[in-house]
Structure formats: structure tokens, C-alpha cells
């Protein structure tokens, strides 16, 4: 049987699609503040939600023991709790589904010798990345169960960024199989795309910081940042130590995220201009054009997300836009790699 056949490609692309869906559900979970609704972690039995009124009441009573209910949601009824429980439960179930969809076919392909040594190594890296992603999800939730009614924005950022990177690497491995032959390109141009990818990943990290700190609900003007208001209190920049403004302060984090958006746009415009000096293949041209289209859409989504104070649908659309822009960047880099 031929190794690294089409079934391997379909398997990897299915994983990409599932990670994409999981990121969407994760975005909804965050924007609806549903992430702390399930405070205990049960790998197997946790797959089945409460099935009757007694089980629902027990789950609700457990939720009441933690800071989110005690400090923020003590007005919640059982029906309110069911709404937020659903999104976190769906998010966790999707994580388990992704694990099954990856591990079982991988073992089958391994036993039937349908994988080359190179793909086996790459698949093992994916297995480690996926496992680490699951651990980070638990680690993130844990931070909101001690004394604060919210998760650490650092842990949320690590959880989200790892999901994006796991997708990117899965997509890259699939592209290696779809396009086994690569065209020689100018090294400087390839490095420019690499730097653009790094800047985009940093921007994704800061997008997670904004989400984790609820920093999108202040400075809801564009292009200038107005005086910040959050929870009816004026947001001031703390001056000591000043660097914390830009990693922990709501105003500072939003400022960096806005600034990086312009830098990402500039990088992609430079990539597009430089590409005109290259003799491009059909797929290389498609990659460059997809970057231009997606960065334009994503920039507009970011502006409207701020102006409209992060409605759930628009916040999710903005996250999906980041996902698609990363996909376009990975595809483009792959097409310009040796």
C-alpha cells in the first residue's frame, strides 16, 4: 500500500477542520463567560452532561462553591447556569473528539504501515502538541477557581495560541503531502514571510490578552483611543513598573493589539509588493492574494469589534478571521519554502 496516501491527507485536514470548529466554540465560551461553569474535570464521565433535574442541581451547587458564582453570578438561576454549562461542555467534548480522531487513525495507519518515517515523526509532534493543549485548558480553568472569578489572561493566551499553532503545524504537515515538490525561491523573500508569520503570532497572543482582560470593552473608538471606561470606573495607566501596562493593563494591551494590527497590514502589503519581483506559480499567487484579502477583512472586523463593544457574534467572527489569516500565511510560507 502506498505510504502517505490521500487518506493520510484527508485525516490531517479533518483534524484541521475540527480544531477550527473548536476555536469557534472556544471563542463563544469565552465571550459568554461560560468557561468556569464546569469546575471538575472528568475525562470519561464528563463527556455526558447532567441528564435529569437532580444531576443539574448537583452541578449547579458545585458551581456555587467557586468565585465566579459568589462574586459575579450569584443572581443566576438554574436555567442561566444551563446556558453557560452548554458551551463549556461542548468545548470539552470537541477536545475529546479531536483526540479520538487523531489517535485512532494514527494507530491504524501506523500498524498498516501507511506512514513514512518523516510523517510518523511529525504525527508524534502533533500528538504532543494536542496533549499539551488539553493540559493548558485544564490549567487555565484552574486559575479561575481559587480566589478570582476569571481565568488568568496569560494562561488563556497560552491555551489559545497553542490551539492556533497546533492547527498551523497540522496544516503544514498536510501541505507537505499535498505538495511534495517545492519551487526554489529567493531566500530574503522567504525570510520576509517568516517574519510576517512571527508578527502575526504575536498579534494573536495579544488578541488573547485582550480577550482575557476584557480589554475590548474600553476605548471603543477608532482610530483614536478615547478615555477608557470599564465597569463604570475610569481606566488609568499605571506607571510603575511601566512595562506591566503593556502585558497586564487593559488600556496598554489594547494599544499594543491595535498597533500590531497596523504592523501586520504593513508586512503583508510589503510581501505583496515584493512578490511582484518574483515569477510566481499559481499557488504562490493564490497565497499572496489570500493574505491581502484576509488581512483586509480581519482589520475591518477588528475595528467594528471595538466600535460595537464586542458583541458575541462579531468577537467570534474576529477570532475566525485571525484563524483564516494564519491559514493564509502558513499556506503562503509553505509555497515559498524550499
N, C-alpha and C positions, 0 to 999 in steps of 0.2 A: 504493500500500500504506500502511495506517495506521501512523503513527510511534508509537514507544513502546508496541507492542502486547504481547500476552500472552507471546509468545516472548521478548521482552526481560526480562520479569519472571521467567520460568522460568530464563533464563540466569543472572540475578543470584542467584536463590535457590539454583541449583545451585552457584554459587560459594560462597555462604554454607555450604551443606552440606559442601562439600569442605574449607573452612577449618576447620569444626567437626571433621571427621574428622582433619585434620592436627594440630589442637591435642591431640586424644586421643592420637594416635601420638607426638606430641612429648612429652606427659606421661609416657607409658610409657618413651620413650627416656631421659628424664632420670632417672626413678625406678629404672630398671635400669642406670643408669650406662653407657649404650651410645653416648653422643654423640660420643666420641672414637675410636670403633672404625675410622672411615674418615678417614684423615689427609690424603688428597689429594683435590682437587676436580676432577672431570672432568664437564663439563656434559652431553656426549652419551654418551661411552663409559661413564661412571659409572652410567648407567641399568641396565646389565647387570651382575649380580653375578658373582663367580667361578663358573665353570661346571665346573671339574674340580679334582682334588686339587692339581695344580701351581699353578693360579691361587689357590687358597685358601692354600696355603703361602706364596706370594709376598705375599699380602695380610697374612698373619699376621706375616711377617718385617718388613714395613713398620711394622706396629703396634708391634712390639718396639723400634723405634728411638725411641719417644716416651715422655715421663714417666709416663703412666698405667700402661703395662706395667712400666716399670722400677721405679717406686716403689710401685705398688699391686697390679698383677695379674701379677706375674712367676711366679705359680703356675698361670696359665691354660694349659689345653691347647688344641689346635686346635678341639675341639668347644665349649669355653667361648667362644672367640672368635667362632665362628659364631653363637652365640646373641645376643651383643650387636651383631654386624655386621648382623643381620637388621633390627633396629628402626631403626638409623640409616639403613640403605639404604632401607627403606620410607618413612621420614620424608622423605628427599631425593627419592625418586621421586614422592611425593604433591605435593611442591613443584613439580616439573616438570609434573605433570598439571594442577595448578591454573593454571599459566602458559599451557598449551596451551588449556585450557577457556575461559580468559578471552580470550586474544589472537585465536584463530582466529574464534570467533563475533563478536567485536567488529569485526574487519576485514570480515566478511561483512555484518553489519548496517550498517556504515559505507558500504560500497560500494553496497549496495542501498537506501540512504537510509531506513532504518527507525528512525533515532535523531533526536531533536530536538537542537538545539544545546545545550540545557541538559544533556541526558543524555550527549552527547559529552564535554562538559567534565568532568562527574562521572566518566565512564569513564576519562578520561585521568588524573584524580587517583588513581583506583583502580589504574591501571597503574603509576604512580609509587610508590604505597604498596606494591604487591605486589613490585616490583623492589627497593625498599629493604628489605623484609622478607627477601628472599633474600640480599641483601648482609649483613644483620645476622646471618643464620645462619652464613655463612662467617666473618664477623668474630668471632663468639662462639667457634666451634670453634678458630679460630687462637689464641685466648688460652690454650687448654689444651695447646698443642703445643710450648711453649717451655721453661719450667722448672718448671711446676707441673702436677700430674696432675688438674686440674679447670679448668673454664671460669670466667671472670670472672662473678660474680653480677650485676654491672652490665650486662654485655653480654647475659647470659641474660634479664635483666629487659627490656631494650630489645627483644630478639627476640620474647619472648612478648607483651609489651604491644602491639607493632606488629601482631602477628597478631590480637589482640583488636580493635584499632582498625580494622584493615582489614576485618574481619568486620562491625563495627558500622557502618562507612560504607557497605559494600555492602548491608547490610540496610536502612539508611536510604534509599538510592537506590531500592531495590526498593519500599519503603513509599511513596515519593513517587509511584511509578507505580500502585501498588495503590489508594492513597487520594489522588487528585488534589485533592480538596476537603477543606479543614480548617475546623474549628469555632473561632470566636473564644472565647478563654478568658482568665481573669484573669491579668495579667502576673506578679504576685507568685507565684502558684501555679506557673506555668510555670518561673519562675526557681528555685523551690524544687526542682523535679525536676532542673533543670540542675545545681545544686549537688550534689544527691544523686548524679548521674552522675559528677561530678568526684571526689567522695569515693570512689565505687566503683572508679574507675580507679586512684586512689592505692592503694587496698586491693589491687587486682590486681598493681600494681607491687611492693608489699611481699610479696605471696604468692610472686612470682617471686624476691624476695630470700631468703625462707625456703627455697625450693627450691634456689636456687643455693648457699646456705651450708650446706645440710643441717641447717638450724636446727630442723626438725620432730622431730629425734631427741633433743632435750633438753627438759627441763621438761615431761615427759609426764604432767602432772596438770592438772585443771580443777576449779574456776575459778581456784585459786591456781597460781602458777608455783613449782614445787619447785626445790631446788638442781639446777643443770644438770650433766649428765654427757655427755661426748662423747668417743668414742674412749678411754674409761677415764680421762679427765682431767677434773678439775673445771673448769667454765666460770665464770670470774670476769669482772666488768665492769671494763674498763679505764677509768680516769678522765681520761686526758689524750691528746688533746682529747676532752672528754666527748661531743660530737655524733657522733663516729665509732661510739660504742656503738650508735647507732640506725640506722646505714646499713651497718656492716661487722661489728658484733658479733653473734654468734648469739643471745645472750640478748636484747639490745636490739631486734634485728629481730623476733624472735618476740613480744616485748612490744608493739611498735607494731602488728604484724599482729593480735594479739588485741584491742588497744584499738580499732583501726579497725573490727573486726567489730561491736563494740557500737555504734559511731557509725553504721555503715551500717544496722543494725537500727533504731536510733532515728530516723534520717532517713526510712526507709520507713514506720515507724509514724506519723510526723508527716505524711507525704504522704497516707497513708490517712485520717487524722483530718481533714485539711484538705479532702480530696476530698469529704467528706460535706457540705461547704458549697457544692458545685458541683452543677449539673444535668448529669449525665454521660450521654454516649451509650453505646451497647452496648460499643463497642470501648474507650472510655476506662475503663469499669468493669472490663472484662476485663484491661486493662493494670494497673490498681491491684491487682486480686486476684492476678494472676500475680506481682507484686512481693512481696506478702505470703507467698504460698506458697513462692516460690523462696528468699526470704531466710531463711525458717524452715528449709527443707531444707538450705540451704548452711551455716547456722550449726551445725546438728547434725552435718553432715558434717565441718566443721572441728574440732569438739570430739572426735569419735570418731577422726579422723585423728591428733590429738595423743595421745589416750589410748592408742591401739593402736600408736604409734610408726611411723606412715606405711607401712602395707602398700601394695604397688603398686596393688592394685585400689581401695583407699579413697583413695589420693592422686590417682588418675586421676578417681575419682568427684567428689572435691572440686574439681578443676580444671574438670570438666564442669559442676558446679554454678555455678561462677563465670561460665562461658560463658553458661549459660541465664539467670542473674540479669542479666547485662549485656544479653542479648537482651530481657528483660522491661523493663529500664529504657529501652532505646532505643525499643522499641515504645510505651511509655507516654509518653515525651517527645514522640515524633512525633505521637501522638494529641492532645497538648495544645499543639502548636506552631501558629503562625499559618500 
